């Protein structure tokens, strides 16, 4: 694993999303994750592409109608609500951000699924659920915020019933970083509350170490990372004051930080893993 900022804690992540949930949600039609452009020039806005990514993950879960699903790092709640509406599943979402719990709960109520979709404030490294209490689990673009991904996967394995499926989407590092300015990387990761990016080749070992069996794994980074980064850049450029305020800096400083992070992101050789695994029966 690439060590970038060992000082990022769940409290830092909670504060980050308390500040950023609304501004990111406005940019992506209520979503807080990247978009998916399997056809790069189809002209889809970020919100539509983010919904497409959610639907791709829903497909990876398989048939969960009437089943209980855990959404680790539930964000704004839109993916969980979308899952409940499309698959008729019961969903429990967890996040360390009280603001996200509030926003997600309100969304479930507006979409009339609050009877089977609920959200709780909890740390994924110590999930507050009994063993084998979920039929399926997904983690949509949240593992890179975890100080200990191995511990999170261990907790997921614990609460997943035997034979249950895990689906993960995560920003990963395609190859080790050897030449980057370490101070710049530290500043970038601190800005976005990222302790480290898991190296793509390390994921199978982490899955196995959690007692899970890897079913499939693919890197969709070319269809996700660059177009999403560009779309978020356009959103920030269109509303710099709101983004700067959310990040706690003035507009000029925010523009400098974003330009620096774009350079670092390109040099990090980021990918985007999509994988499924099962807990052996």
C-alpha positions as CSV (number, residue, x, y, z in Angstrom):
1,X,0.0,0.0,0.0
2,X,1.2,3.5,-0.7
3,X,1.5,5.4,2.5
4,X,0.5,9.0,2.0
5,X,-1.0,10.6,5.2
6,X,-1.0,8.5,8.3
7,X,-2.7,11.4,10.2
8,X,-6.0,11.0,8.5
9,X,-8.6,9.6,11.0
10,X,-12.3,8.9,10.8
11,X,-12.9,12.3,12.4
12,X,-11.0,14.0,9.6
13,X,-13.1,12.1,7.0
14,X,-16.3,13.0,8.9
15,X,-15.4,16.7,8.9
16,X,-14.5,16.6,5.2
17,X,-17.9,15.2,4.2
18,X,-19.8,17.5,6.6
19,X,-18.3,20.4,4.7
20,X,-18.3,18.9,1.2
21,X,-21.4,16.8,0.9
22,X,-23.7,19.6,-0.4
23,X,-21.3,21.2,-2.8
24,X,-20.3,17.8,-4.4
25,X,-23.9,16.7,-4.4
26,X,-24.9,19.8,-6.4
27,X,-22.2,19.1,-8.9
28,X,-23.3,15.4,-9.4
29,X,-27.1,15.5,-9.1
30,X,-27.0,14.3,-5.5
31,X,-24.2,11.8,-5.9
32,X,-20.9,11.9,-4.1
33,X,-19.0,9.5,-6.4
34,X,-17.4,9.5,-9.8
35,X,-19.2,8.9,-13.1
36,X,-18.8,6.1,-15.6
37,X,-18.4,6.8,-19.3
38,X,-18.1,3.4,-21.1
39,X,-18.5,5.5,-24.3
40,X,-16.3,8.5,-23.6
41,X,-17.9,10.9,-26.0
42,X,-21.5,10.3,-25.2
43,X,-21.9,13.7,-23.6
44,X,-23.4,12.5,-20.3
45,X,-23.3,15.0,-17.5
46,X,-21.6,14.0,-14.3
47,X,-24.9,13.2,-12.5
48,X,-26.1,10.8,-15.2
49,X,-22.7,9.2,-15.4
50,X,-22.6,8.7,-11.6
51,X,-26.1,7.1,-11.7
52,X,-24.7,4.8,-14.4
53,X,-21.9,3.8,-12.1
54,X,-24.3,3.1,-9.3
55,X,-26.4,0.9,-11.7
56,X,-23.2,-1.0,-12.7
57,X,-22.5,-1.8,-9.0
58,X,-26.1,-2.8,-8.5
59,X,-25.7,-5.3,-11.3
60,X,-22.6,-6.8,-9.5
61,X,-24.6,-7.5,-6.4
62,X,-26.9,-10.0,-8.2
63,X,-30.5,-10.7,-7.0
64,X,-31.0,-9.0,-3.6
65,X,-34.8,-8.6,-3.8
66,X,-36.1,-8.9,-0.3
67,X,-32.5,-9.2,1.1
68,X,-30.7,-7.1,3.6
69,X,-27.8,-5.0,2.2
70,X,-25.2,-3.0,4.0
71,X,-23.9,0.2,2.2
72,X,-20.5,1.0,3.6
73,X,-19.7,4.7,3.2
74,X,-23.2,5.5,2.1
75,X,-22.5,9.2,1.3
76,X,-25.6,11.2,0.4
77,X,-27.8,8.1,0.4
78,X,-28.7,8.3,-3.3
79,X,-27.1,4.9,-4.3
80,X,-28.8,3.2,-1.4
81,X,-32.2,4.6,-2.3
82,X,-31.6,3.7,-6.0
83,X,-30.8,0.2,-4.9
84,X,-33.9,-0.1,-2.8
85,X,-36.1,1.2,-5.6
86,X,-34.6,-0.9,-8.3
87,X,-34.0,-4.2,-6.4
88,X,-36.6,-4.0,-3.7
89,X,-33.9,-4.6,-1.1
90,X,-33.7,-3.5,2.5
91,X,-30.6,-1.3,2.9
92,X,-28.7,0.0,5.9
93,X,-26.1,2.7,5.2
94,X,-23.2,3.7,7.4
95,X,-21.1,6.9,7.3
96,X,-19.0,8.8,9.8
97,X,-20.6,12.1,8.7
98,X,-23.6,13.3,10.7
99,X,-24.5,15.6,7.8
100,X,-24.7,12.7,5.4
101,X,-26.9,10.7,7.8
102,X,-29.3,13.7,7.9
103,X,-29.2,14.3,4.1
104,X,-29.6,10.6,3.3
105,X,-32.5,10.1,5.8
106,X,-34.3,13.0,4.3
107,X,-33.8,11.6,0.8
108,X,-35.2,8.2,1.8
109,X,-38.3,9.9,3.3
110,X,-38.8,11.9,0.1
111,X,-38.5,8.8,-2.1
112,X,-40.9,6.9,0.2
113,X,-38.5,4.1,1.1
114,X,-37.7,5.1,4.7
115,X,-39.5,1.9,5.8
116,X,-36.7,-0.2,4.3
117,X,-33.7,2.2,4.0
118,X,-32.1,3.7,7.0
119,X,-28.7,5.4,7.8
120,X,-26.6,5.4,10.8
121,X,-23.5,7.2,11.9
122,X,-20.8,4.6,12.4
123,X,-17.1,3.8,11.7
124,X,-16.7,1.0,9.1
125,X,-13.7,-0.2,11.0
126,X,-15.9,-1.2,14.0
127,X,-19.3,-1.9,12.4
128,X,-22.1,-1.9,15.1
129,X,-23.9,-5.0,13.7
130,X,-24.0,-8.7,14.7
131,X,-22.1,-11.4,12.9
132,X,-23.7,-12.7,9.6
133,X,-26.4,-10.0,9.7
134,X,-26.4,-9.0,6.0
135,X,-27.1,-10.9,2.8
136,X,-24.8,-8.6,0.8
137,X,-22.5,-5.6,1.3
138,X,-21.2,-2.9,-1.1
139,X,-18.6,-0.3,-0.6
140,X,-18.9,2.4,-3.3
141,X,-15.9,4.6,-3.6
142,X,-15.1,4.8,0.1
143,X,-12.2,2.4,0.9
144,X,-9.6,5.0,0.1
145,X,-10.8,7.0,3.0
146,X,-10.2,4.2,5.5
147,X,-7.1,4.3,7.7
148,X,-7.1,0.5,7.7
149,X,-8.8,-1.1,4.6
150,X,-7.8,-4.5,5.9
151,X,-9.7,-3.9,9.1
152,X,-12.8,-2.7,7.2
153,X,-12.8,-5.8,5.0
154,X,-12.5,-7.9,8.1
155,X,-15.5,-6.2,9.6
156,X,-17.4,-6.6,6.3
157,X,-16.6,-10.3,6.3
158,X,-17.8,-10.7,9.8
159,X,-21.2,-9.1,9.2
160,X,-21.7,-10.9,5.8
161,X,-23.6,-14.1,6.0
162,X,-21.9,-17.3,4.6
163,X,-22.5,-17.3,0.8
164,X,-23.1,-13.5,0.8
165,X,-21.6,-11.2,-1.8
166,X,-19.4,-8.1,-1.5
167,X,-19.2,-5.6,-4.3
168,X,-16.5,-2.9,-4.2
169,X,-15.7,0.1,-6.3
170,X,-12.6,2.0,-5.3
171,X,-10.0,4.5,-6.5
172,X,-6.7,2.6,-6.6
173,X,-3.0,3.1,-7.5
174,X,-2.0,1.2,-10.6
175,X,1.7,1.1,-9.7
176,X,3.9,2.3,-6.8
177,X,4.8,5.9,-6.6
178,X,8.6,6.4,-6.6
179,X,9.4,9.9,-7.9
180,X,6.6,12.3,-6.7
181,X,7.1,15.2,-4.4
182,X,6.1,13.6,-1.1
183,X,5.2,16.9,0.4
184,X,2.8,17.7,-2.4
185,X,1.2,14.2,-2.2
186,X,0.8,14.8,1.6
187,X,-1.0,18.1,1.0
188,X,-3.2,16.6,-1.7
189,X,-4.2,13.6,0.4
190,X,-4.8,15.8,3.4
191,X,-7.0,18.1,1.4
192,X,-9.2,15.2,0.3
193,X,-9.0,13.2,3.5
194,X,-7.3,10.2,1.9
195,X,-4.9,8.2,4.2
196,X,-3.7,6.2,1.2
197,X,-4.6,4.6,-2.1
198,X,-4.5,0.8,-2.2
199,X,-2.3,-0.6,-5.0
200,X,-4.4,-2.5,-7.5
201,X,-2.3,-5.6,-7.2
202,X,-2.7,-5.6,-3.5
203,X,-6.5,-6.0,-3.5
204,X,-6.7,-9.8,-4.0
205,X,-4.4,-10.3,-1.0
206,X,-6.7,-8.0,1.1
207,X,-9.8,-9.8,0.0
208,X,-8.2,-13.2,0.8
209,X,-6.9,-11.9,4.2
210,X,-10.5,-11.0,5.2
211,X,-11.6,-14.6,4.6
212,X,-13.4,-13.8,1.4
213,X,-13.1,-15.4,-2.0
214,X,-12.5,-13.1,-5.0
215,X,-14.9,-13.7,-7.9
216,X,-14.0,-11.0,-10.4
217,X,-11.9,-7.8,-10.6
218,X,-11.5,-5.2,-13.3
219,X,-9.9,-1.8,-13.6
220,X,-12.3,0.7,-15.2
221,X,-10.1,3.7,-14.5
222,X,-9.9,4.9,-18.1
223,X,-13.6,5.2,-18.3
224,X,-14.0,6.8,-14.8
225,X,-11.0,8.7,-13.4
226,X,-10.1,11.3,-16.1
227,X,-13.6,12.2,-17.3
228,X,-14.8,12.5,-13.7
229,X,-11.9,14.7,-12.6
230,X,-12.5,16.9,-15.6
231,X,-16.3,17.1,-14.8
232,X,-15.6,18.0,-11.2
233,X,-13.0,20.6,-12.4
234,X,-15.7,22.2,-14.5
235,X,-18.1,22.3,-11.6
236,X,-15.6,23.9,-9.4
237,X,-14.7,26.5,-12.0
238,X,-18.4,27.3,-12.4
239,X,-18.8,27.9,-8.7
240,X,-15.4,28.6,-7.2
241,X,-16.6,30.5,-4.1
242,X,-18.8,27.6,-2.9
243,X,-16.0,25.1,-3.4
244,X,-13.4,27.3,-1.8
245,X,-15.7,27.9,1.3
246,X,-16.3,24.2,1.7
247,X,-12.6,23.5,1.6
248,X,-12.0,26.4,4.1
249,X,-9.7,28.5,1.8
250,X,-10.1,31.6,-0.3
251,X,-10.8,31.3,-4.0
252,X,-7.2,32.0,-5.1
253,X,-5.8,29.4,-2.7
254,X,-8.4,26.8,-3.8
255,X,-7.5,27.3,-7.5
256,X,-3.8,26.8,-6.7
257,X,-4.6,23.6,-4.7
258,X,-6.8,22.2,-7.4
259,X,-4.2,22.8,-10.1
260,X,-1.6,21.1,-8.0
261,X,-3.9,18.2,-7.3
262,X,-4.6,17.7,-11.0
263,X,-0.9,17.3,-11.6
264,X,-0.5,14.9,-8.7
265,X,-3.4,12.8,-9.7
266,X,-2.0,12.4,-13.2
267,X,1.3,11.3,-11.8
268,X,-0.2,8.9,-9.3
269,X,-1.4,6.6,-12.2
270,X,-4.8,6.1,-10.6
271,X,-7.2,3.3,-11.6
272,X,-10.6,2.3,-10.5
273,X,-11.2,-1.2,-9.3
274,X,-14.6,-3.0,-9.6
275,X,-14.6,-6.3,-7.8
276,X,-16.9,-8.9,-6.3
277,X,-16.2,-11.4,-3.6
278,X,-18.1,-14.0,-1.6
279,X,-17.9,-15.2,2.0
280,X,-17.4,-18.9,1.7
281,X,-20.4,-21.0,2.8
